[in-house]
Amino acid sequence: MQRLILTSLSVLLISALQTPSVKAEMTAYKPSLNAMITEVLPFNLVYLGYQGYFTDQGIPSNGAFVAGIHSGRVDAMKLVQVAIERGRLSPETINDQGYLNAVESQLQNFDGN
């Protein structure tokens, strides 16, 4: 019985180690006429900003990102605009008040941890 349990646990551990890691970014796909745009969820958009994904567009990363939130230099509209520029959101997202509110909510609750 112990051998069966030990073997089962070993197989489970090995299979867990061999499974590819799940991407932290959850996305939704919205087909357009010419291309497929991968859209990020509001939480992931804020976290991408924190990680420095948008530094080329003027969004600071890490501690400066958090300071930018508190000073008002980083807000939902700015994040959505740069994500559209980078092809992470469709252009019509800029008019989606629900999405903007969700990003703003994530920014208000974001503390960098």
PyMOL commands that place a pseudoatom at each C-alpha (Angstrom):
pseudoatom trace, name=CA, resn=MET, resi=1, chain=A, elem=C, hetatm=0, pos=[0.000, 0.000, 0.000]
pseudoatom trace, name=CA, resn=GLN, resi=2, chain=A, elem=C, hetatm=0, pos=[2.830, 2.377, 0.875]
pseudoatom trace, name=CA, resn=ARG, resi=3, chain=A, elem=C, hetatm=0, pos=[4.516, 1.548, -2.410]
pseudoatom trace, name=CA, resn=LEU, resi=4, chain=A, elem=C, hetatm=0, pos=[1.336, 2.392, -4.325]
pseudoatom trace, name=CA, resn=ILE, resi=5, chain=A, elem=C, hetatm=0, pos=[1.001, 5.741, -2.537]
pseudoatom trace, name=CA, resn=LEU, resi=6, chain=A, elem=C, hetatm=0, pos=[4.688, 6.557, -3.058]
pseudoatom trace, name=CA, resn=THR, resi=7, chain=A, elem=C, hetatm=0, pos=[4.463, 5.650, -6.750]
pseudoatom trace, name=CA, resn=SER, resi=8, chain=A, elem=C, hetatm=0, pos=[1.307, 7.718, -7.208]
pseudoatom trace, name=CA, resn=LEU, resi=9, chain=A, elem=C, hetatm=0, pos=[2.867, 10.741, -5.534]
pseudoatom trace, name=CA, resn=SER, resi=10, chain=A, elem=C, hetatm=0, pos=[6.020, 10.369, -7.640]
pseudoatom trace, name=CA, resn=VAL, resi=11, chain=A, elem=C, hetatm=0, pos=[4.010, 10.234, -10.861]
pseudoatom trace, name=CA, resn=LEU, resi=12, chain=A, elem=C, hetatm=0, pos=[1.971, 13.235, -9.792]
pseudoatom trace, name=CA, resn=LEU, resi=13, chain=A, elem=C, hetatm=0, pos=[5.101, 15.223, -8.944]
pseudoatom trace, name=CA, resn=ILE, resi=14, chain=A, elem=C, hetatm=0, pos=[6.811, 14.353, -12.221]
pseudoatom trace, name=CA, resn=SER, resi=15, chain=A, elem=C, hetatm=0, pos=[3.745, 15.258, -14.271]
pseudoatom trace, name=CA, resn=ALA, resi=16, chain=A, elem=C, hetatm=0, pos=[3.425, 18.567, -12.422]
pseudoatom trace, name=CA, resn=LEU, resi=17, chain=A, elem=C, hetatm=0, pos=[7.043, 19.406, -13.173]
pseudoatom trace, name=CA, resn=GLN, resi=18, chain=A, elem=C, hetatm=0, pos=[6.659, 18.602, -16.853]
pseudoatom trace, name=CA, resn=THR, resi=19, chain=A, elem=C, hetatm=0, pos=[3.549, 20.700, -17.461]
pseudoatom trace, name=CA, resn=PRO, resi=20, chain=A, elem=C, hetatm=0, pos=[4.353, 24.004, -19.089]
pseudoatom trace, name=CA, resn=SER, resi=21, chain=A, elem=C, hetatm=0, pos=[3.908, 26.983, -16.851]
pseudoatom trace, name=CA, resn=VAL, resi=22, chain=A, elem=C, hetatm=0, pos=[0.764, 28.988, -17.407]
pseudoatom trace, name=CA, resn=LYS, resi=23, chain=A, elem=C, hetatm=0, pos=[1.269, 32.490, -18.723]
pseudoatom trace, name=CA, resn=ALA, resi=24, chain=A, elem=C, hetatm=0, pos=[0.401, 35.081, -16.105]
pseudoatom trace, name=CA, resn=GLU, resi=25, chain=A, elem=C, hetatm=0, pos=[-1.388, 37.119, -18.702]
pseudoatom trace, name=CA, resn=MET, resi=26, chain=A, elem=C, hetatm=0, pos=[-4.966, 36.085, -19.283]
pseudoatom trace, name=CA, resn=THR, resi=27, chain=A, elem=C, hetatm=0, pos=[-6.266, 37.293, -22.575]
pseudoatom trace, name=CA, resn=ALA, resi=28, chain=A, elem=C, hetatm=0, pos=[-9.404, 37.489, -24.631]
pseudoatom trace, name=CA, resn=TYR, resi=29, chain=A, elem=C, hetatm=0, pos=[-9.324, 37.296, -28.390]
pseudoatom trace, name=CA, resn=LYS, resi=30, chain=A, elem=C, hetatm=0, pos=[-11.323, 39.708, -30.494]
pseudoatom trace, name=CA, resn=PRO, resi=31, chain=A, elem=C, hetatm=0, pos=[-11.152, 39.092, -34.199]
pseudoatom trace, name=CA, resn=SER, resi=32, chain=A, elem=C, hetatm=0, pos=[-10.916, 42.078, -36.493]
pseudoatom trace, name=CA, resn=LEU, resi=33, chain=A, elem=C, hetatm=0, pos=[-10.991, 42.250, -40.260]
pseudoatom trace, name=CA, resn=ASN, resi=34, chain=A, elem=C, hetatm=0, pos=[-7.251, 42.068, -40.841]
pseudoatom trace, name=CA, resn=ALA, resi=35, chain=A, elem=C, hetatm=0, pos=[-5.691, 40.798, -37.647]
pseudoatom trace, name=CA, resn=MET, resi=36, chain=A, elem=C, hetatm=0, pos=[-6.298, 39.169, -34.315]
pseudoatom trace, name=CA, resn=ILE, resi=37, chain=A, elem=C, hetatm=0, pos=[-5.728, 41.505, -31.362]
pseudoatom trace, name=CA, resn=THR, resi=38, chain=A, elem=C, hetatm=0, pos=[-4.911, 39.940, -28.027]
pseudoatom trace, name=CA, resn=GLU, resi=39, chain=A, elem=C, hetatm=0, pos=[-6.624, 41.988, -25.350]
pseudoatom trace, name=CA, resn=VAL, resi=40, chain=A, elem=C, hetatm=0, pos=[-5.422, 41.951, -21.784]
pseudoatom trace, name=CA, resn=LEU, resi=41, chain=A, elem=C, hetatm=0, pos=[-7.636, 41.999, -18.731]
pseudoatom trace, name=CA, resn=PRO, resi=42, chain=A, elem=C, hetatm=0, pos=[-7.546, 45.179, -16.597]
pseudoatom trace, name=CA, resn=PHE, resi=43, chain=A, elem=C, hetatm=0, pos=[-5.502, 43.518, -13.832]
pseudoatom trace, name=CA, resn=ASN, resi=44, chain=A, elem=C, hetatm=0, pos=[-2.969, 42.237, -16.346]
pseudoatom trace, name=CA, resn=LEU, resi=45, chain=A, elem=C, hetatm=0, pos=[-2.738, 45.640, -18.036]
pseudoatom trace, name=CA, resn=VAL, resi=46, chain=A, elem=C, hetatm=0, pos=[-1.830, 47.291, -14.728]
pseudoatom trace, name=CA, resn=TYR, resi=47, chain=A, elem=C, hetatm=0, pos=[0.657, 44.548, -13.908]
pseudoatom trace, name=CA, resn=LEU, resi=48, chain=A, elem=C, hetatm=0, pos=[2.270, 44.831, -17.356]
pseudoatom trace, name=CA, resn=GLY, resi=49, chain=A, elem=C, hetatm=0, pos=[2.706, 48.543, -16.677]
pseudoatom trace, name=CA, resn=TYR, resi=50, chain=A, elem=C, hetatm=0, pos=[4.312, 47.810, -13.326]
pseudoatom trace, name=CA, resn=GLN, resi=51, chain=A, elem=C, hetatm=0, pos=[6.683, 45.294, -14.915]
pseudoatom trace, name=CA, resn=GLY, resi=52, chain=A, elem=C, hetatm=0, pos=[7.920, 47.894, -17.400]
pseudoatom trace, name=CA, resn=TYR, resi=53, chain=A, elem=C, hetatm=0, pos=[6.183, 46.654, -20.532]
pseudoatom trace, name=CA, resn=PHE, resi=54, chain=A, elem=C, hetatm=0, pos=[5.205, 50.220, -21.483]
pseudoatom trace, name=CA, resn=THR, resi=55, chain=A, elem=C, hetatm=0, pos=[8.411, 52.106, -20.593]
pseudoatom trace, name=CA, resn=ASP, resi=56, chain=A, elem=C, hetatm=0, pos=[9.015, 52.951, -24.252]
pseudoatom trace, name=CA, resn=GLN, resi=57, chain=A, elem=C, hetatm=0, pos=[5.685, 54.794, -24.214]
pseudoatom trace, name=CA, resn=GLY, resi=58, chain=A, elem=C, hetatm=0, pos=[6.570, 56.832, -21.110]
pseudoatom trace, name=CA, resn=ILE, resi=59, chain=A, elem=C, hetatm=0, pos=[4.992, 54.665, -18.407]
pseudoatom trace, name=CA, resn=PRO, resi=60, chain=A, elem=C, hetatm=0, pos=[7.533, 54.156, -15.596]
pseudoatom trace, name=CA, resn=SER, resi=61, chain=A, elem=C, hetatm=0, pos=[8.066, 50.743, -14.038]
pseudoatom trace, name=CA, resn=ASN, resi=62, chain=A, elem=C, hetatm=0, pos=[8.284, 49.281, -10.548]
pseudoatom trace, name=CA, resn=GLY, resi=63, chain=A, elem=C, hetatm=0, pos=[8.466, 51.884, -7.753]
pseudoatom trace, name=CA, resn=ALA, resi=64, chain=A, elem=C, hetatm=0, pos=[8.197, 54.780, -10.190]
pseudoatom trace, name=CA, resn=PHE, resi=65, chain=A, elem=C, hetatm=0, pos=[4.997, 53.195, -11.530]
pseudoatom trace, name=CA, resn=VAL, resi=66, chain=A, elem=C, hetatm=0, pos=[3.480, 53.173, -8.041]
pseudoatom trace, name=CA, resn=ALA, resi=67, chain=A, elem=C, hetatm=0, pos=[4.638, 56.759, -7.478]
pseudoatom trace, name=CA, resn=GLY, resi=68, chain=A, elem=C, hetatm=0, pos=[3.114, 57.692, -10.860]
pseudoatom trace, name=CA, resn=ILE, resi=69, chain=A, elem=C, hetatm=0, pos=[-0.224, 56.271, -9.767]
pseudoatom trace, name=CA, resn=HIS, resi=70, chain=A, elem=C, hetatm=0, pos=[-0.156, 58.301, -6.552]
pseudoatom trace, name=CA, resn=SER, resi=71, chain=A, elem=C, hetatm=0, pos=[0.879, 61.506, -8.337]
pseudoatom trace, name=CA, resn=GLY, resi=72, chain=A, elem=C, hetatm=0, pos=[-1.638, 61.071, -11.152]
pseudoatom trace, name=CA, resn=ARG, resi=73, chain=A, elem=C, hetatm=0, pos=[0.963, 60.697, -13.918]
pseudoatom trace, name=CA, resn=VAL, resi=74, chain=A, elem=C, hetatm=0, pos=[-0.215, 57.108, -14.488]
pseudoatom trace, name=CA, resn=ASP, resi=75, chain=A, elem=C, hetatm=0, pos=[-3.969, 56.701, -14.904]
pseudoatom trace, name=CA, resn=ALA, resi=76, chain=A, elem=C, hetatm=0, pos=[-6.391, 54.369, -16.644]
pseudoatom trace, name=CA, resn=MET, resi=77, chain=A, elem=C, hetatm=0, pos=[-6.702, 56.492, -19.785]
pseudoatom trace, name=CA, resn=LYS, resi=78, chain=A, elem=C, hetatm=0, pos=[-2.923, 56.708, -20.246]
pseudoatom trace, name=CA, resn=LEU, resi=79, chain=A, elem=C, hetatm=0, pos=[-2.464, 52.956, -19.733]
pseudoatom trace, name=CA, resn=VAL, resi=80, chain=A, elem=C, hetatm=0, pos=[-5.223, 52.113, -22.196]
pseudoatom trace, name=CA, resn=GLN, resi=81, chain=A, elem=C, hetatm=0, pos=[-3.798, 54.543, -24.773]
pseudoatom trace, name=CA, resn=VAL, resi=82, chain=A, elem=C, hetatm=0, pos=[-0.313, 53.030, -24.628]
pseudoatom trace, name=CA, resn=ALA, resi=83, chain=A, elem=C, hetatm=0, pos=[-1.732, 49.508, -24.710]
pseudoatom trace, name=CA, resn=ILE, resi=84, chain=A, elem=C, hetatm=0, pos=[-3.599, 50.432, -27.897]
pseudoatom trace, name=CA, resn=GLU, resi=85, chain=A, elem=C, hetatm=0, pos=[-0.357, 51.830, -29.348]
pseudoatom trace, name=CA, resn=ARG, resi=86, chain=A, elem=C, hetatm=0, pos=[1.422, 48.558, -28.517]
pseudoatom trace, name=CA, resn=GLY, resi=87, chain=A, elem=C, hetatm=0, pos=[-1.365, 46.498, -30.079]
pseudoatom trace, name=CA, resn=ARG, resi=88, chain=A, elem=C, hetatm=0, pos=[-2.478, 44.967, -26.790]
pseudoatom trace, name=CA, resn=LEU, resi=89, chain=A, elem=C, hetatm=0, pos=[-5.970, 46.491, -26.927]
pseudoatom trace, name=CA, resn=SER, resi=90, chain=A, elem=C, hetatm=0, pos=[-8.302, 47.290, -29.775]
pseudoatom trace, name=CA, resn=PRO, resi=91, chain=A, elem=C, hetatm=0, pos=[-8.780, 51.010, -30.496]
pseudoatom trace, name=CA, resn=GLU, resi=92, chain=A, elem=C, hetatm=0, pos=[-12.431, 50.963, -29.445]
pseudoatom trace, name=CA, resn=THR, resi=93, chain=A, elem=C, hetatm=0, pos=[-11.380, 50.051, -25.883]
pseudoatom trace, name=CA, resn=ILE, resi=94, chain=A, elem=C, hetatm=0, pos=[-10.615, 53.751, -25.300]
pseudoatom trace, name=CA, resn=ASN, resi=95, chain=A, elem=C, hetatm=0, pos=[-14.402, 54.347, -25.377]
pseudoatom trace, name=CA, resn=ASP, resi=96, chain=A, elem=C, hetatm=0, pos=[-15.266, 51.375, -23.131]
pseudoatom trace, name=CA, resn=GLN, resi=97, chain=A, elem=C, hetatm=0, pos=[-16.097, 53.084, -19.837]
pseudoatom trace, name=CA, resn=GLY, resi=98, chain=A, elem=C, hetatm=0, pos=[-16.488, 49.740, -18.069]
pseudoatom trace, name=CA, resn=TYR, resi=99, chain=A, elem=C, hetatm=0, pos=[-12.954, 48.699, -19.037]
pseudoatom trace, name=CA, resn=LEU, resi=100, chain=A, elem=C, hetatm=0, pos=[-11.549, 52.117, -18.055]
pseudoatom trace, name=CA, resn=ASN, resi=101, chain=A, elem=C, hetatm=0, pos=[-13.323, 51.916, -14.683]
pseudoatom trace, name=CA, resn=ALA, resi=102, chain=A, elem=C, hetatm=0, pos=[-11.930, 48.429, -14.104]
pseudoatom trace, name=CA, resn=VAL, resi=103, chain=A, elem=C, hetatm=0, pos=[-8.385, 49.616, -14.895]
pseudoatom trace, name=CA, resn=GLU, resi=104, chain=A, elem=C, hetatm=0, pos=[-8.836, 52.620, -12.606]
pseudoatom trace, name=CA, resn=SER, resi=105, chain=A, elem=C, hetatm=0, pos=[-10.050, 50.331, -9.839]
pseudoatom trace, name=CA, resn=GLN, resi=106, chain=A, elem=C, hetatm=0, pos=[-6.990, 48.111, -10.288]
pseudoatom trace, name=CA, resn=LEU, resi=107, chain=A, elem=C, hetatm=0, pos=[-4.733, 51.183, -10.157]
pseudoatom trace, name=CA, resn=GLN, resi=108, chain=A, elem=C, hetatm=0, pos=[-6.356, 52.406, -6.938]
pseudoatom trace, name=CA, resn=ASN, resi=109, chain=A, elem=C, hetatm=0, pos=[-5.809, 49.024, -5.325]
pseudoatom trace, name=CA, resn=PHE, resi=110, chain=A, elem=C, hetatm=0, pos=[-2.289, 48.520, -6.685]
pseudoatom trace, name=CA, resn=ASP, resi=111, chain=A, elem=C, hetatm=0, pos=[0.534, 48.796, -4.196]
pseudoatom trace, name=CA, resn=GLY, resi=112, chain=A, elem=C, hetatm=0, pos=[3.323, 46.998, -6.095]
pseudoatom trace, name=CA, resn=ASN, resi=113, chain=A, elem=C, hetatm=0, pos=[3.270, 43.815, -4.020]
for i in range(1, 113): cmd.bond("trace and resi %d" % i, "trace and resi %d" % (i + 1))
show_as sticks, trace
zoom trace
